């Protein structure tokens, strides 16, 4: 990446550019915490805006940190069936 944007800073830049389909790992503590596999919840959200220092998801909930992630459908071969 030419300018080194990562994590929540990258999400903010994407929103400023006008991106709309931004899926993120979310947390209220840190970018690093957002990326931890908690095992009991996926902790991902469709982020739609950034206002007053918080990211907002399509459900209206505010989050302090939102790291953009790729979400794609798994295939039968990938799961070994």
C-alpha positions in Angstrom: 0.0 0.0 0.0 1.5 3.3 -1.1 0.4 5.3 1.9 0.4 2.6 4.6 -3.2 2.9 5.7 -4.4 0.0 7.8 -7.1 -1.0 10.2 -9.6 1.7 11.2 -7.7 4.4 9.3 -8.2 2.4 6.1 -11.9 2.1 6.8 -12.2 5.9 7.4 -10.4 6.5 4.1 -12.7 4.1 2.3 -15.8 5.9 3.7 -14.4 9.3 2.7 -13.8 8.0 -0.8 -17.5 7.0 -0.9 -17.2 3.2 -0.6 -20.4 1.6 0.6 -19.9 -2.1 0.8 -17.4 -2.2 3.7 -17.4 -5.3 5.9 -15.3 -4.9 9.1 -14.1 -6.8 12.1 -15.3 -4.5 14.9 -14.4 -3.9 18.6 -14.5 -1.0 21.1 -10.9 -1.6 22.4 -8.5 -1.7 19.4 -7.9 -2.7 15.8 -5.8 -5.7 17.2 -8.7 -6.8 19.4 -11.1 -6.6 16.5 -9.0 -9.1 14.6 -8.9 -11.7 17.4 -11.0 -14.8 16.7 -13.3 -14.7 19.8 -14.7 -18.2 19.0 -18.3 -17.4 20.1 -19.2 -14.5 17.8 -18.0 -13.4 14.4 -17.8 -9.7 15.4 -18.2 -8.4 11.9 -20.5 -5.7 10.7 -21.4 -3.8 7.5 -20.0 -0.3 8.2 -21.9 2.5 6.7 -20.5 5.7 8.2 -18.0 7.4 10.6 -19.2 10.3 12.8 -18.1 11.9 16.0 -15.2 9.4 16.3 -17.3 6.3 15.9 -18.1 3.9 13.1 -21.7 3.0 12.5 -23.0 -0.3 11.1 -26.1 -0.9 9.0 -27.9 -1.8 12.3 -27.1 1.6 13.8 -24.7 0.4 16.4 -21.6 2.6 17.1 -18.1 1.0 17.2 -14.8 2.6 18.1 -12.7 0.4 15.8 -13.5 -1.2 12.4 -10.9 -3.2 10.4 -12.0 -3.9 6.8 -12.1 -7.6 6.0 -12.9 -9.8 3.0 -16.0 -12.0 3.3 -16.5 -14.6 0.6 -18.5 -17.8 0.1 -16.8 -21.0 1.0 -16.8 -23.9 -1.5 -17.3 -27.6 -1.0 -13.7 -28.3 -1.7 -12.5 -25.7 0.9 -14.5 -27.5 3.6 -13.4 -30.9 2.5 -16.8 -32.4 1.6 
